[in-house]
Amino acid sequence: MRASVLLHFSTIVLLCGFPCPAQESSTINGNWLLTGSWNSPERRPWLTVTVGVVGDRVFAQGNFQLLCSNGVGAGVQPLLKGPIAADGTFLLTALSSKPPYTMTISGRIPDRESVQWSGNYTFTMATARGECSTGDSFVANKLPALRGIFSGTLQLTRTQLPDHPGEVTVTVDMTQAELVTFETPKGSLGKMPLQATIALSGSNKFPSEKLTSVKGSEIRGDHFNLIFCDNNGEQIMLNGSYIDAGEQQLHVLLARGANVSAGGILTRR
């Protein structure tokens, strides 16, 4: 399962020096595939982002997976931000993280109704085998917003209990919400939250009541993370990613604590 990346963007300022209407820069809002092929088994390098615009600032989160030239596989979920210039160009820089790495994404706000935009990315990270450094140009392609009802039966992947039924049926209703910004010691940050409800059945190791997602549930390009709490306050997590750009199926992992989890495919209803 791939890890994930999320992008959020600000308002564009025209060469005349006056801010554009909000809808001009909002053409870049949403989920985008920057580099990678759905038809490649490895899908590396693979970079997806979710983008939103606020004022004259750009915020971004995403999912980046790659195989370095030194043979080391790497995966990060960068949080980036940066301004939009008067000519519509932008440069996003990743915030500090552990392990440390540097990453930039540059591009230009697309025309209204456009489903593509072009840009460049760079990435550098130290590994046990030396520096991993890469970068390239790309043409970003729009991905659909994550919303709808998905269901399926997942197979248990971790248990220490011999009487466990071995599978759990999942129905999840998800809606991708609007960008939310907030202040932190690192300055303003942005997140693209997901709102969801989930119903689980067929396993006595998962709660049977209908659960609603809590704070921290979000989407990062093609990857999502949902957090639920049962009536006892225990966390249940559903992580997943698109199988293809059509978003008809999701590859997911459902987990309750450290000892019970199930994985498989959920299909759009």
SVG drawing of the C-alpha trace seen along z (x, -y; Angstrom):
<svg xmlns="http://www.w3.org/2000/svg" viewBox="-25 -47 52 68">
<polyline fill="none" stroke="black" stroke-width="0.4" points="0.0,0.0 1.4,-3.4 2.0,-6.0 0.7,-9.5 1.1,-13.6 -1.4,-16.7 -1.3,-20.2 -3.1,-23.4 -2.8,-26.6 -3.3,-30.4 -4.8,-33.2 -3.1,-34.3 -2.2,-37.9 -2.3,-39.3 0.5,-41.3 -1.6,-44.4 -0.9,-43.8 -4.5,-43.2 -5.7,-39.9 -7.7,-37.7 -11.2,-36.5 -11.0,-33.4 -12.2,-31.2 -9.2,-32.0 -6.7,-30.3 -9.2,-27.7 -8.7,-25.9 -5.8,-24.1 -7.9,-22.9 -8.3,-19.1 -6.4,-15.9 -3.6,-15.5 -1.3,-12.8 2.0,-14.5 4.2,-11.6 3.7,-7.8 1.7,-5.3 -1.4,-3.4 -0.3,-0.5 3.1,-0.1 3.3,2.6 5.9,0.6 4.4,-2.9 7.8,-4.5 8.4,-7.3 4.9,-8.1 3.8,-11.5 0.2,-12.6 -1.0,-15.8 -4.2,-17.4 -4.3,-21.1 -6.3,-24.0 -6.0,-27.8 -6.3,-30.4 -5.5,-34.1 -2.1,-34.5 -0.7,-31.3 -0.4,-27.7 -0.6,-24.7 0.1,-21.1 0.2,-17.5 1.0,-14.5 2.2,-11.0 5.7,-10.4 7.1,-6.9 10.4,-6.3 13.3,-3.9 16.6,-5.8 19.5,-5.3 21.4,-3.7 18.7,-1.0 17.0,-2.3 13.2,-2.5 11.8,-5.7 8.3,-7.0 7.3,-10.3 4.1,-12.3 5.3,-15.8 3.6,-18.9 4.5,-21.9 3.6,-25.5 4.5,-28.6 3.2,-31.8 1.7,-32.4 3.6,-35.0 2.1,-37.8 2.5,-35.8 0.6,-32.8 3.7,-30.7 4.3,-29.1 7.0,-27.3 6.2,-25.0 8.8,-23.9 8.4,-21.0 8.4,-21.7 11.0,-20.1 10.4,-16.4 12.0,-13.3 13.9,-11.8 15.0,-15.1 14.6,-15.6 14.1,-18.5 11.4,-18.7 10.0,-21.4 7.1,-21.5 6.8,-24.3 4.2,-25.1 1.7,-27.6 -2.0,-28.0 -4.0,-26.3 -6.6,-27.9 -10.2,-27.7 -11.7,-24.2 -8.2,-22.8 -7.6,-19.2 -3.8,-19.5 -0.9,-21.8 2.8,-21.5 5.7,-21.9 8.8,-20.4 9.7,-18.7 13.0,-18.0 13.7,-15.7 16.8,-15.0 17.2,-12.7 20.2,-11.1 20.1,-7.3 22.4,-4.6 23.7,-4.1 24.3,-7.7 22.3,-10.6 19.0,-10.0 18.4,-12.8 15.9,-13.1 13.7,-15.5 11.9,-15.9 9.3,-17.8 5.7,-16.6 2.3,-17.2 -0.2,-16.9 -3.5,-15.1 -6.7,-15.7 -8.0,-13.0 -11.6,-12.9 -12.6,-14.1 -12.9,-11.2 -16.6,-10.8 -19.2,-8.1 -20.1,-4.8 -17.6,-1.9 -18.1,1.6 -16.5,5.1 -15.4,8.0 -11.8,7.7 -9.7,10.7 -8.1,10.7 -4.3,10.2 -3.2,10.2 -4.7,12.0 -3.6,14.0 -7.1,15.5 -7.9,18.9 -11.7,18.3 -11.6,15.1 -14.0,15.3 -11.3,14.3 -13.1,11.5 -15.1,8.3 -17.6,6.6 -17.1,2.9 -19.3,0.1 -17.8,-3.4 -19.4,-6.6 -16.8,-9.3 -16.9,-13.0 -13.8,-15.1 -14.2,-18.4 -12.8,-21.9 -9.3,-23.0 -8.9,-23.9 -6.0,-26.2 -4.7,-26.6 -1.7,-28.2 1.2,-26.2 4.6,-27.0 5.8,-26.4 3.3,-29.0 0.1,-28.5 -0.6,-25.0 -3.4,-23.5 -5.2,-20.2 -7.8,-18.6 -10.1,-16.7 -12.3,-13.7 -15.6,-13.2 -16.9,-9.6 -19.2,-7.1 -18.4,-3.4 -20.4,-0.3 -18.6,3.0 -20.1,6.4 -19.2,10.1 -16.4,10.0 -16.8,9.8 -13.4,8.1 -14.7,4.9 -17.6,2.8 -21.0,3.2 -22.2,-0.4 -22.1,-3.0 -19.0,-5.2 -18.2,-8.8 -14.7,-9.9 -12.9,-12.2 -10.2,-15.0 -7.1,-13.8 -9.0,-12.1 -7.6,-13.4 -6.7,-12.8 -3.2,-13.1 -3.4,-12.9 -4.4,-9.3 -4.1,-8.1 -6.4,-8.6 -6.5,-8.0 -9.7,-7.8 -9.8,-7.7 -12.8,-6.5 -13.4,-6.0 -15.8,-3.4 -18.0,-3.8 -15.1,-2.8 -12.8,-5.4 -10.6,-2.9 -9.3,-4.1 -10.1,-2.3 -8.3,-3.3 -9.0,-2.8 -6.1,-3.6 -6.3,-3.2 -5.5,-4.4 -7.0,-4.4 -6.5,-1.3 -7.0,-3.4 -7.8,-6.9 -11.5,-6.0 -11.8,-5.6 -14.1,-2.6 -12.1,-0.5 -9.9,-1.2 -7.1,0.9 -7.5,0.6 -6.2,1.7 -8.5,1.7 -6.9,1.8 -8.1,1.9 -5.2,1.4 -2.0,3.3 -3.3,6.9 -6.3,6.9 -6.3,5.7 -7.8,6.7 -7.0,5.8 -8.5,6.1 -10.6,4.2 -13.6,1.9 -15.8,1.3 -17.9,-1.7 -21.7,-1.0"/>
</svg>
